[in-house]
Each structure stands twice: as structure tokens, then as C-alpha cells.
Amino acid sequence: MLILNNILKEIKDVPVNRLEELYQLIHSLTPKTKQSDSLRKKILSFGGAFGDMSEKDYADYLNQTKKVRTQLFDRNIDL
């Protein structure tokens, strides 16, 4: 708390015409929680996306995905 109080005392001495600059600097140092919350909600919206798929269809989907990944990433490329 001591550091916070010292910072607040120093802010009082900042000229009024520089307050916007100070605000931008402080804002650039804070974590981007709004953006990460939004991203988290988007990711979680896919939860249960395969819930209505039968076990057989889901197994086929996984097998096909593995097959495509193998074809794409386990190949020799001449550069």
C-alpha cells in the first residue's frame, strides 16, 4: 500500500495537459482482462458441440482427423 500511496501523491504533480498521456501509459500496463474474458466465452461456446453425435460418428470423425493430420504433417517436403 505504501507504493500505491506514493504513486497517488506523484500523480497530483502531473500537469493537466499530460494526464491523457499518463492514462494511456497506465492503461497499457494493465492486463487485457476484457479481451481474455471475451475469448474465453467464445471458446467455451464450442463446449458440447459434438454432444449430439453418435459414438460411431464421433469415432469416424476422430479417425478422419488423425488421418488428415498425418497426411499433412508427416510428409517429406523438398525445399
C-alpha positions in Angstrom: 0.0 0.0 0.0 2.9 2.3 0.7 3.9 2.3 -3.0 0.4 2.9 -4.1 0.1 5.9 -1.8 3.4 7.3 -3.2 2.2 6.8 -6.8 -1.0 8.7 -6.0 1.0 11.6 -4.4 3.2 11.8 -7.5 0.1 11.8 -9.8 -1.1 15.0 -8.2 2.0 16.8 -9.6 1.4 15.7 -13.2 0.3 18.7 -15.3 -3.2 18.6 -16.5 -2.2 18.6 -20.2 -0.2 15.4 -19.6 -3.0 13.4 -17.9 -4.2 11.8 -21.1 -0.7 10.6 -21.7 -0.5 9.2 -18.2 -3.8 7.5 -18.6 -2.6 5.8 -21.8 0.6 4.6 -20.1 -1.3 3.2 -17.2 -3.8 1.5 -19.4 -1.1 -0.1 -21.5 0.3 -1.7 -18.3 -2.9 -3.3 -17.2 -3.8 -6.8 -18.2 -6.3 -7.2 -21.1 -9.0 -9.0 -19.0 -11.9 -7.9 -21.2 -10.3 -9.4 -24.2 -9.4 -12.6 -22.5 -12.9 -12.9 -21.0 -14.4 -12.5 -24.4 -12.0 -15.1 -25.9 -12.8 -17.5 -23.1 -16.6 -17.1 -23.7 -16.1 -17.8 -27.4 -14.0 -20.9 -26.7 -16.5 -22.2 -24.2 -19.3 -21.7 -26.6 -18.0 -24.8 -28.5 -18.4 -27.0 -25.4 -20.7 -29.9 -26.2 -20.6 -29.2 -29.9 -20.2 -33.0 -30.5 -22.7 -34.0 -27.8 -25.5 -34.9 -30.3 -23.1 -37.0 -32.4 -23.3 -40.8 -32.1 -20.3 -42.7 -30.7 -19.7 -44.3 -34.1 -19.9 -40.9 -36.0 -17.6 -39.3 -33.4 -15.1 -42.2 -33.7 -15.2 -41.8 -37.5 -14.6 -38.1 -37.1 -11.6 -38.7 -34.9 -10.1 -41.3 -37.2 -10.6 -39.0 -40.2 -9.0 -36.1 -38.4 -6.0 -38.2 -37.4 -5.6 -39.4 -41.0 -5.7 -35.9 -42.4 -3.2 -34.6 -39.9 -0.8 -37.5 -40.7 -1.1 -36.7 -44.4 -0.5 -33.0 -43.8 2.3 -33.1 -41.3 4.1 -36.4 -41.7 5.4 -35.9 -45.2 8.7 -35.0 -46.7 9.0 -31.6 -48.3 11.9 -30.7 -50.6 12.9 -27.1 -50.1 
